[in-house]
Each structure stands twice: as C-alpha cells, then as structure tokens.
Amino acid sequence: MIVLDANILLYAYDSASSPHAKARAFVEQAFSGDGLVGLPWQTIAAFLRIMTNPRFPGDRFTMGEAVEIVDGWLQQANVRLLSPGEDHWARFRQMALEGQAFGPLITDAHLAALTIEYGGILQTTDRDFARFPALRWANPLT
C-alpha cells in the first residue's frame, strides 16, 4: 500500500505549482491502478484546509469542489481511508521519541506511525520523514 502525504495531492491539484505535472501523473496513476492507496484523515483534512484557503497562491477551490474531489478519491475501489487502530499510541509515541519530533514535526510523527501501522510506504516530498528510521517512504516526484 502507498500512503499519500497531503503535499503530493496539493501539487497534483495546483497547476501553478512547479511539480504539478509529475504529481498529477503520479496521483492519476495511483488512483486508477490496482495497488492499494491509503488516505489518512490528516491528509484529507490538510488538502481541504489548504486548497480552500484563498490566502494561499495558486489554484484554490470552493469547499464544494474540494469535497467532490475527495469523494471521487474515496469512491475508487483501491482506496482505503486510514484511521488509527488500538495500538496506534505505542507507534506514535515511538515515532515522536525516536524521530526527536517536536512542534510541527509531531504531525509527521503521527503520519509516520499510521503508515507503519498499515504496512505502507509513504509518498511525500518532505525530507523531514527521514528522521523516522522505521518508516518506509519515497519521493515519487524525483
């Protein structure tokens, strides 16, 4: 299973971003392929938060448009919505401590823990994820 970080989706839907074409091709292939795609709640929330904020530059959507996009993802047969399980705290705690996460990096520790919990490979452009030794991750845009 690949797990998508919000930055991949943001680039894919913002035609003004420099990695737009690569991100769009990757996302379209992932959603139309046979491999499982994991979407954490925090990825969906970040996509909605950023893509509907008119203060940010680039392409922005109304909430209705953004929700339609997310609905389309979730209707794909290969997409799984990822929620923390019973043992999530132990993994989350481990990622926060081992990754020496603090402040905004706590969100990364949470995403790393969720990806590990589902046995996935996180797809992201954020090199901060290298701080979590147990996490498998890749930058699909390089």
N, C-alpha and C positions, 0 to 999 in steps of 0.2 A: 504494500500500500504506500502511495505517496501522500504526504500531508502537506497542504498548501498554507504557506505563510501569507498574510494579507498583502505584502509588498508585491508578490507575483501577480495577484489579481488586480491590484491597483494599477500596475504598469500595463497590464493587458487591456484595461478599460479606459485608460487615459492616453488618447492618441497624441497628446503633446509631450509625453514622457519619451526620453531618448531610447529606452529599451522596449518601447511599445510593440514593435513588430515581432521581436523574438518572444516576448512574454505572451502576446496574443496567440502566436502559433503554438507555443507550449501548452497554454491553457486549453485551446480548442482541441488539440491532440489528446490531452489528458481526459477531458470530459467526454470525448467521443470514442475513446479507446476501450479496451477490455479490462485494463488494470484498475484496481480499486483506488479511489481518490477520497482521502479523508479531509473533511472540512470541520475544524474546531469551531465552537461557538465564538471564541475570541477573534478568529479570522473573519467570520461573518460580521460581527459587531464592528470591527475595525474598518472593513470595507464600507459598511453603511455609514459609519461616522465620518470617514474621510471623503467618500465620493459624493456625499450630500452637503458638504460644507462649502458654501460659496466663497469663503475667505481664502481657500487654497487655490493656487493657479491650476490651469489645465481643465480638462473635461470634467464637468460635475453633472450629477443627475438629481432629479426630484426624488423624494423618498419613494414615491410610487414606482418610478423607473428602476431605482436601485433594488427595491423589493422584488420586482418582476425578474430581474437578473438572478437574484439569489434563488427565487422559486424555480427558475429554469435549471440552475445547477442541481438543486435537490431533487428534481424530477428525473435526473439521469440514473439509470439502473446501476451504474458502477460507483455512485457517490454515497458515502457514509457520513452522517453527522456524528462528530466525535464529542462525547461527554466523559468527564472523569468517572472512573469506577471506584470501588470501595478502597482499593489500595493506593489511590492517587496521592494522598498526602505524603506517604512514605517516599514516593518517587519525586514529588515536587520538592519536598524538604531536601532530598539528596541533591537534586539539581541546583537548588539555591545555594547550598553549602559548598558542594564540590566546584560549582561554577563561580563561586565568590560573587554571586549576583546581589545587587542592591539597586534601589531606585527603579528606573525604567527597565533594568535587566531582569526584574522579577517576572515581568510578563514573558520574557524569553525563557526563563526557567520553567514557567508553567507550560508553555508550548512545547518545550523540550520533554518535559515529563509526560505530557499527553501523547506525544509522538512515540516515545519509548513504550508507553503503556499499550499502544496499538501495534507495536512492532513495525512502525512505518519509517520512511525516510523523508525528512523534512525538506521541502523545496523552498528555498529562500535566497535572497541576495544579501542578507545580513550576516556579515562575517563574525558578529558577536556570538553566534551559536557555536563557534569553535571552542568556546570556554567550557562546554559540556562534553566531557570525554566519552560518555556512554551514548551520546546522540549520534545517529547516522543522519547526515544532512548533505545537500548538494545545491549548487547554484546552477539551475537549468539554463541560465542565460549566458553562460560563459562557453 
